[in-house]
Amino acid sequence: TFNSMEELIADYESEKLHPADVKPALSKALNKILQ
């Protein structure tokens, strides 16, 4: 769990977080916001 967008970006940039892990969660969150 990330407490801020900055934490997520830092882990993504340092390759601690794989793009395949980000995509489904981000898609789900965006869909929820847009509905």
Jmol script that loads the backbone (N, CA, C; Angstrom):
load data "model"
ATOM      1  N   THR A   1       0.841  -1.174   0.000  1.00  0.00           N
ATOM      2  CA  THR A   1       0.000   0.000   0.000  1.00  0.00           C
ATOM      3  C   THR A   1       0.886   1.237   0.000  1.00  0.00           C
ATOM      4  N   PHE A   2       0.523   2.180  -0.832  1.00  0.00           N
ATOM      5  CA  PHE A   2       1.262   3.438  -0.911  1.00  0.00           C
ATOM      6  C   PHE A   2       0.431   4.538  -0.276  1.00  0.00           C
ATOM      7  N   ASN A   3       1.104   5.433   0.422  1.00  0.00           N
ATOM      8  CA  ASN A   3       0.420   6.543   1.077  1.00  0.00           C
ATOM      9  C   ASN A   3       0.407   7.803   0.234  1.00  0.00           C
ATOM     10  N   SER A   4       1.180   7.799  -0.841  1.00  0.00           N
ATOM     11  CA  SER A   4       1.209   8.967  -1.712  1.00  0.00           C
ATOM     12  C   SER A   4       1.633   8.544  -3.114  1.00  0.00           C
ATOM     13  N   MET A   5       1.331   9.396  -4.048  1.00  0.00           N
ATOM     14  CA  MET A   5       1.728   9.151  -5.429  1.00  0.00           C
ATOM     15  C   MET A   5       3.250   9.172  -5.545  1.00  0.00           C
ATOM     16  N   GLU A   6       3.890  10.009  -4.735  1.00  0.00           N
ATOM     17  CA  GLU A   6       5.346  10.105  -4.760  1.00  0.00           C
ATOM     18  C   GLU A   6       6.000   8.775  -4.380  1.00  0.00           C
ATOM     19  N   GLU A   7       5.429   8.077  -3.391  1.00  0.00           N
ATOM     20  CA  GLU A   7       5.960   6.768  -2.988  1.00  0.00           C
ATOM     21  C   GLU A   7       5.832   5.766  -4.130  1.00  0.00           C
ATOM     22  N   LEU A   8       4.684   5.768  -4.788  1.00  0.00           N
ATOM     23  CA  LEU A   8       4.458   4.855  -5.904  1.00  0.00           C
ATOM     24  C   LEU A   8       5.451   5.140  -7.023  1.00  0.00           C
ATOM     25  N   ILE A   9       5.613   6.400  -7.368  1.00  0.00           N
ATOM     26  CA  ILE A   9       6.538   6.782  -8.436  1.00  0.00           C
ATOM     27  C   ILE A   9       7.970   6.394  -8.084  1.00  0.00           C
ATOM     28  N   ALA A  10       8.368   6.620  -6.845  1.00  0.00           N
ATOM     29  CA  ALA A  10       9.732   6.272  -6.423  1.00  0.00           C
ATOM     30  C   ALA A  10       9.986   4.773  -6.564  1.00  0.00           C
ATOM     31  N   ASP A  11       9.043   3.954  -6.131  1.00  0.00           N
ATOM     32  CA  ASP A  11       9.217   2.503  -6.251  1.00  0.00           C
ATOM     33  C   ASP A  11       9.195   2.063  -7.706  1.00  0.00           C
ATOM     34  N   TYR A  12       8.365   2.688  -8.514  1.00  0.00           N
ATOM     35  CA  TYR A  12       8.308   2.360  -9.939  1.00  0.00           C
ATOM     36  C   TYR A  12       9.636   2.714 -10.615  1.00  0.00           C
ATOM     37  N   GLU A  13      10.146   3.901 -10.336  1.00  0.00           N
ATOM     38  CA  GLU A  13      11.397   4.341 -10.957  1.00  0.00           C
ATOM     39  C   GLU A  13      12.596   3.516 -10.503  1.00  0.00           C
ATOM     40  N   SER A  14      12.560   3.020  -9.271  1.00  0.00           N
ATOM     41  CA  SER A  14      13.674   2.204  -8.777  1.00  0.00           C
ATOM     42  C   SER A  14      13.489   0.726  -9.132  1.00  0.00           C
ATOM     43  N   GLU A  15      12.448   0.441  -9.904  1.00  0.00           N
ATOM     44  CA  GLU A  15      12.122  -0.906 -10.384  1.00  0.00           C
ATOM     45  C   GLU A  15      11.755  -1.869  -9.268  1.00  0.00           C
ATOM     46  N   LYS A  16      11.327  -1.338  -8.106  1.00  0.00           N
ATOM     47  CA  LYS A  16      10.794  -2.186  -7.041  1.00  0.00           C
ATOM     48  C   LYS A  16       9.366  -2.602  -7.365  1.00  0.00           C
ATOM     49  N   LEU A  17       8.738  -1.844  -8.241  1.00  0.00           N
ATOM     50  CA  LEU A  17       7.357  -2.090  -8.635  1.00  0.00           C
ATOM     51  C   LEU A  17       7.331  -2.319 -10.137  1.00  0.00           C
ATOM     52  N   HIS A  18       6.854  -3.479 -10.555  1.00  0.00           N
ATOM     53  CA  HIS A  18       6.842  -3.844 -11.968  1.00  0.00           C
ATOM     54  C   HIS A  18       5.637  -3.219 -12.668  1.00  0.00           C
ATOM     55  N   PRO A  19       5.801  -2.757 -13.914  1.00  0.00           N
ATOM     56  CA  PRO A  19       4.682  -2.165 -14.654  1.00  0.00           C
ATOM     57  C   PRO A  19       3.456  -3.074 -14.739  1.00  0.00           C
ATOM     58  N   ALA A  20       3.673  -4.374 -14.812  1.00  0.00           N
ATOM     59  CA  ALA A  20       2.548  -5.315 -14.884  1.00  0.00           C
ATOM     60  C   ALA A  20       1.740  -5.325 -13.590  1.00  0.00           C
ATOM     61  N   ASP A  21       2.341  -4.905 -12.498  1.00  0.00           N
ATOM     62  CA  ASP A  21       1.625  -4.812 -11.227  1.00  0.00           C
ATOM     63  C   ASP A  21       0.850  -3.506 -11.123  1.00  0.00           C
ATOM     64  N   VAL A  22       1.352  -2.474 -11.761  1.00  0.00           N
ATOM     65  CA  VAL A  22       0.720  -1.155 -11.684  1.00  0.00           C
ATOM     66  C   VAL A  22      -0.520  -1.078 -12.573  1.00  0.00           C
ATOM     67  N   LYS A  23      -0.436  -1.605 -13.768  1.00  0.00           N
ATOM     68  CA  LYS A  23      -1.489  -1.415 -14.769  1.00  0.00           C
ATOM     69  C   LYS A  23      -2.873  -1.855 -14.306  1.00  0.00           C
ATOM     70  N   PRO A  24      -3.072  -3.068 -13.796  1.00  0.00           N
ATOM     71  CA  PRO A  24      -4.430  -3.474 -13.396  1.00  0.00           C
ATOM     72  C   PRO A  24      -4.998  -2.623 -12.257  1.00  0.00           C
ATOM     73  N   ALA A  25      -4.165  -2.320 -11.287  1.00  0.00           N
ATOM     74  CA  ALA A  25      -4.639  -1.528 -10.146  1.00  0.00           C
ATOM     75  C   ALA A  25      -4.964  -0.102 -10.572  1.00  0.00           C
ATOM     76  N   LEU A  26      -4.135   0.470 -11.419  1.00  0.00           N
ATOM     77  CA  LEU A  26      -4.372   1.830 -11.890  1.00  0.00           C
ATOM     78  C   LEU A  26      -5.622   1.894 -12.761  1.00  0.00           C
ATOM     79  N   SER A  27      -5.807   0.905 -13.618  1.00  0.00           N
ATOM     80  CA  SER A  27      -7.006   0.856 -14.460  1.00  0.00           C
ATOM     81  C   SER A  27      -8.267   0.764 -13.614  1.00  0.00           C
ATOM     82  N   LYS A  28      -8.231  -0.068 -12.603  1.00  0.00           N
ATOM     83  CA  LYS A  28      -9.387  -0.229 -11.716  1.00  0.00           C
ATOM     84  C   LYS A  28      -9.702   1.077 -10.980  1.00  0.00           C
ATOM     85  N   ALA A  29      -8.665   1.736 -10.479  1.00  0.00           N
ATOM     86  CA  ALA A  29      -8.860   2.993  -9.749  1.00  0.00           C
ATOM     87  C   ALA A  29      -9.399   4.086 -10.666  1.00  0.00           C
ATOM     88  N   LEU A  30      -8.863   4.180 -11.871  1.00  0.00           N
ATOM     89  CA  LEU A  30      -9.348   5.195 -12.809  1.00  0.00           C
ATOM     90  C   LEU A  30     -10.792   4.939 -13.216  1.00  0.00           C
ATOM     91  N   ASN A  31     -11.144   3.689 -13.450  1.00  0.00           N
ATOM     92  CA  ASN A  31     -12.529   3.360 -13.794  1.00  0.00           C
ATOM     93  C   ASN A  31     -13.477   3.747 -12.673  1.00  0.00           C
ATOM     94  N   LYS A  32     -13.065   3.510 -11.440  1.00  0.00           N
ATOM     95  CA  LYS A  32     -13.899   3.860 -10.288  1.00  0.00           C
ATOM     96  C   LYS A  32     -14.103   5.372 -10.211  1.00  0.00           C
ATOM     97  N   ILE A  33     -13.046   6.134 -10.460  1.00  0.00           N
ATOM     98  CA  ILE A  33     -13.132   7.598 -10.426  1.00  0.00           C
ATOM     99  C   ILE A  33     -14.045   8.114 -11.535  1.00  0.00           C
ATOM    100  N   LEU A  34     -13.939   7.522 -12.711  1.00  0.00           N
ATOM    101  CA  LEU A  34     -14.690   8.011 -13.869  1.00  0.00           C
ATOM    102  C   LEU A  34     -16.165   7.621 -13.857  1.00  0.00           C
ATOM    103  N   GLN A  35     -16.539   6.658 -13.041  1.00  0.00           N
ATOM    104  CA  GLN A  35     -17.940   6.225 -13.027  1.00  0.00           C
ATOM    105  C   GLN A  35     -18.778   7.079 -12.172  1.00  0.00           C
TER     106      GLN A  35
END
end "model"
wireframe off; spacefill off
backbone 0.3
color backbone group
